[in-house]
Amino acid sequence: MTTARTLLEANGEGPARLPAPVPAHGPLAELPAPAREKLGRLGTRRVYSPGEALMIEGDRDDRVALLLTGCVKVVGSTEDGGEALLAVRVPGELLGELAVLDGGPRSATVLAVRTSTTREIGGTAFRAFLAEYPEAAAAVQRSVSHKLRSATRHRVDAGCGTVLVRLARTLHTLICSYGRPTADGLRIDVPLSHADLAALAGLSQASVERSLRTLRSQGAIRTRYRELVVSDEHVLCRAAGLSARTGREAVR
C-alpha cells in the first residue's frame, strides 16, 4: 500500500524534486563531482514506510531507485506460494537497475524494512545519464556483476554443509558486505531478525537460534535485538570452514 506522503512526493509536491546528495557508500559514491551532481538532480524523492513495496516481482515499470536512507529487503516467490529472502540493501545501493537495462520484468519484490527514502529515476533518463557518463555506466556494470556473483555464492552456501556451516557462511557474507567496525567487533549494519537470517541461510528459525547459541558460546558473535556483532572473525571462519582471506575473496 502506498502512503499519502509517498503519493504527495510522487506528484512533485513538497521537497520531492529538490537535489539529493549521492550517499557516501555504494557503487556510485566514487563518481566525479559533475556526475554525482547530475544524478542528484534526476528523478524524484520517495519515502516508504516499513513493509511497503518499492518494486513488485513481475512488474514492468521502467525506473531505477537509489536508496538514500533506511534499509530494504529483496524477496522472491517460491513454487509453494511462499517467499524467500534473497538479499538486503542499504543506503548507496541501486535498486531495479537490471530491469531498466535489459527491459525485462522485475525479478523480485523489494520491501522497506524500516522507513526508507529513495531517489527514483525513470528508465529513459537513467539510460541517458549512463550514456553521458561512461564512469557511471562502468560502476553500474560492476554493481550488477557483484550482485550476480553474490547470488551465486549465496546459492552455494545455502545449499550444502551442516546447519552451523551454512549459518556461519551467511553471517560472513553479511559482514563482508555490511560489516561496520565497532569497539566490540564487526557489526552487521542491517536490522535482521532470526526469521530473516533463517530465510537468507535457507534454514528453519529453530535451527538458526540453536546455531547462534553455539556461535555465541564459541565467542564468535554477540547478539542483541535485531543486532549482531562478529566479535571474532577467525572463529566465525573456522565454523564456516573458511579462512578469513578465502572467505572475503569468495564474496567478491
Disulfide bonds with the S-S distance in Angstrom:
none
